[in-house]
């Protein structure tokens, strides 16, 4: 069973042109990464710059929800932060924010802020190791624990459906491979088999062919093929050559 059935968001953010961002902090205080999404929940993270150079940098996480079934929603998550040290990985700063709730009760984007031990002066001094080539790197590890006001499909349910589909596909593949009338039964159905990536059936069909007509493959959609199926078709055509067209 997946230990994080409601989703785990683990990501890093490389923040470039840090000195310029610090210089312009009075115009823009927060800098965040793109949103990362799983099912109906999305998060983003970044940095929150203080006004004064001797004040501490803060880390930020925003949470959002799609397709909520009610006006208000809540997400409980366990959040951990890291600020990477380029000089010594062991000196990276780790912060365990713990369990917290995000909600939209105020109508604003729900967020949390984590204070660090790094002042802006220290951040810009590359000898401290948190800045390299004017770039810093921070990351978060967010585990969703509980949701209220919307449905979040669980990872285990998504896997329970995927595995069922694979099992059905495998059984069907074996039935078709064992069918001695494979050639007759598969005419016109190859495209569906390729889209389902039923490689065993396609291989069996190719191996039983005494010749291959251009019409057998002309209608197939290349963008739907796996690399393995594409190579198998090309290999068989090279072995047999194209069937001569009737005049």
Secondary structure, DSSP 8 states (H G I E B T S, - for coil): --TTTT-EEEEEEEE--HHHHHHTTTT--EEE---EEETTEEEEEEEE--SSTTSEEEEEEEEEESS-SSS--EEEEEEEEEE--SS-GGG-EEEEEEEEEEE-TTSS-EEEEEEEEEEHHHHH-GGGSS-BTTBEEEEEEEEEEEEESS----HHHHHHHHHHHHHHHHHHHHHHHH-TTHHHHHTTTHHHHHHTT-HHHHHHHHHH-SSB-HHHHHTS-GGG--HHHHHHHHHHHHHH-B-----
